[in-house]
Structure formats: structure tokens, C-alpha cells
């Protein structure tokens, strides 16, 4: 797994607004948004940079919200996720994301780099 230091943001200039960098803490397993790109923030109507996910999402949906991150940490492999957005009060939005594990020591996932796509859901007649 690459480390955060292996990634040059200037090489991803066109993607920066759609990137999310999530820190991984354990034990117990906990996640914090280190960076939420400006395009993601605009689509969600909020900036969650610096916030722990267990402080943002209600306990009733927290496990579902972090299930992809938990999988990436356990399996140390990338994961593509598609679905409806949670708790944004924008029910017409869905997302697609690619969660990429990053590791400072080459063994344990300490960050997850996400490239998100957020779009309006097409109406089905």
C-alpha cells in the first residue's frame, strides 16, 4: 500500500475537489475526515473536515456508513462503493466512490483516500 507521502496532490489537480482523506484510528476502530474536497462539500451542503464520523452520523446508521471503510481497513484493498447518500437531507443524490487504503508502515491502513462522484438520481418513469 502506498503512504500518504507517496501521493502528490499536484498530480491530481483536476480531482482535488472530489477527494476525501479519512484518518483511521484504532483500537477501537474510529474514522475522522482529515480533508473533504470543495466539490464534495458543495454537493453535501456541509464541510465535515476535521470531524469524527461517529460525531456526524447517528448511531442508528453509523455502522452502515463506515462499513466500506471498515472493509478497506480489514482487507487492505481498494473498494468501489455505490449508493444513496446518508443524512444529507438531499434524498435525490447518490454517490459512487473508490476507497483506497494508505499505510504509513506498509502493513496497517492509517488513511483512506476516496475519490467520490456525487450526482442527482435519475427519475425512473
C-alpha positions in Angstrom: 0.0 0.0 0.0 1.3 3.5 -0.7 1.7 6.0 2.0 0.1 9.5 2.1 3.6 10.9 1.4 3.7 8.9 -1.9 0.8 10.9 -3.3 1.4 14.3 -4.9 -1.7 16.4 -4.9 -0.4 18.5 -7.8 -0.6 15.4 -10.0 -4.3 15.1 -9.2 -5.1 18.8 -9.5 -8.3 18.1 -11.5 -9.6 15.7 -8.9 -8.9 17.6 -5.7 -12.4 18.9 -5.2 -13.8 15.3 -5.3 -11.2 13.8 -2.9 -11.8 12.8 0.7 -8.9 11.8 3.0 -10.0 9.9 6.1 -7.8 9.1 9.0 -8.1 5.7 10.6 -7.6 5.3 14.4 -7.6 2.1 16.5 -8.3 0.5 18.8 -11.2 1.0 18.9 -11.6 1.5 15.1 -12.6 5.1 14.5 -12.6 7.4 11.5 -12.0 11.2 11.1 -12.3 13.2 7.9 -8.9 14.9 7.5 -9.9 16.6 4.3 -13.2 16.9 2.4 -12.8 18.3 -1.1 -14.6 21.5 -2.0 -16.9 19.9 -4.7 -18.0 17.2 -2.2 -18.6 20.0 0.4 -20.7 22.0 -2.1 -22.8 18.9 -3.1 -23.5 17.9 0.6 -24.1 21.4 1.8 -21.7 20.9 4.7 -17.9 20.7 5.4 -17.1 17.8 7.7 -13.3 18.3 7.5 -11.7 17.5 10.9 -14.8 15.7 12.3 -15.1 12.2 13.5 -17.7 10.2 11.6 -19.2 8.9 14.9 -19.9 12.6 15.8 -21.6 13.3 12.4 -23.8 10.3 11.8 -26.5 9.0 14.2 -25.7 5.6 16.0 -28.6 4.0 14.1 -26.8 4.3 10.7 -23.1 4.7 11.8 -22.2 1.0 11.1 -23.7 1.2 7.6 -21.9 4.5 6.9 -18.5 3.2 7.9 -18.9 -0.3 6.6 -16.8 0.3 3.4 -14.0 2.0 5.4 -14.0 -0.9 7.9 -13.8 -3.4 5.0 -10.8 -1.4 3.4 -9.0 -1.5 6.8 -9.6 -5.2 7.3 -8.8 -6.3 3.8 -6.1 -3.7 2.9 -7.5 -3.4 -0.6 -9.4 -0.8 -2.6 -13.2 -0.9 -2.7 -15.7 0.7 -5.1 -19.0 1.7 -3.4 -22.2 2.9 -4.9 -25.4 4.0 -3.1 -27.6 6.7 -1.7 -26.1 9.5 0.4 -26.7 9.3 4.2 -28.1 12.1 6.3 -27.6 14.9 3.8 -31.3 15.8 3.6 -30.7 15.7 -0.1 -32.5 12.5 -1.0 -32.2 13.0 -4.7 -28.4 12.4 -4.6 -26.5 9.2 -5.0 -22.8 8.6 -4.9 -20.1 6.4 -6.3 -16.7 6.2 -4.7 -13.4 4.4 -4.8 -11.8 4.0 -1.4 -8.0 3.4 -1.5 -6.0 2.2 1.5 -2.9 4.2 2.5 -0.3 2.9 5.0 2.5 4.7 6.8 4.2 1.4 7.7 3.2 -0.7 4.6 1.1 -3.1 6.8 -1.7 -1.2 8.6 -4.2 1.1 7.0 -3.9 4.5 8.6 -5.7 6.6 6.0 -8.2 6.1 3.2 -8.2 8.2 0.1 -11.6 8.4 -1.5 -12.4 9.7 -5.0 -16.1 10.5 -4.9 -18.7 11.2 -7.6 -22.0 12.7 -6.4 -24.9 13.1 -8.8 -28.6 13.6 -9.0 -30.5 10.4 -9.1 -32.3 9.9 -12.5 -36.0 9.7 -12.2 -37.4 6.4 -13.4 -40.8 6.6 -15.1 
